[in-house]
Amino acid sequence: PPSDVTITDDDIIAVDPPASIGDITDNGGKTYFNCMLVKIEPDGLNVLHKAGAAKLFFTDLSPDLQKKYHYNPTKDAIYRDMEAKHMADSDEARADYEAQQKALNAAPHGAPRP
């Protein structure tokens, strides 16, 4: 993605209270009934619906919905990269924590803690 495009707080919109946006059918033919819009992110819509909750990615939605919610493919790619990095960082932090806990649990009682 181009380096001159950034993601700002304005690109992530929490909808409070959630707004009714009706039924949405994705490009694969799956219909989400009675959707309530909770959040708009650069890569899609977070909705509550009759059967639960879902993230509806813009790439899976009609051009009309993409336009209505200001879909930007460049920002989508940047946001997905940011999210992937965040998940990788979280996984690394969790692994470090688990290793520390294992070392603490393996230390004999009364031994100095690392």
C-alpha positions, 0 to 999 in steps of 0.5 A: 500500500502507498505510504502516503495513506494513513489510518486515523481515528476518523476511519473507525466509527463506533455507532452508539446506539447501533443503527438499524440497516436492514437485511444485508446479502453478501456477494456469496449469497448469504443474508444477514437479517435485521442488521444493526450497525455497531462499527465501521472500520476501513475493512468492513462493517461490524453488525449485530443480526438476527443470528448473532454478530458478524464482521462484513468485509467490504470486499464481500459487499455490493458496490452500492454498500461499499460506496454508502460506507466510503470503502477505500481499498487502499485503507482496507489493505493498510488496516488489514496489515495493521491488524495482522501485525497487532495479532502477531505482536499479541501472540508473541506477548502471550507466548512470552507471558506463558514462558515466564509463568512456566519458569515461575511454576518450575522454580523450587519453592523458596528459590529466587524468582526470575 
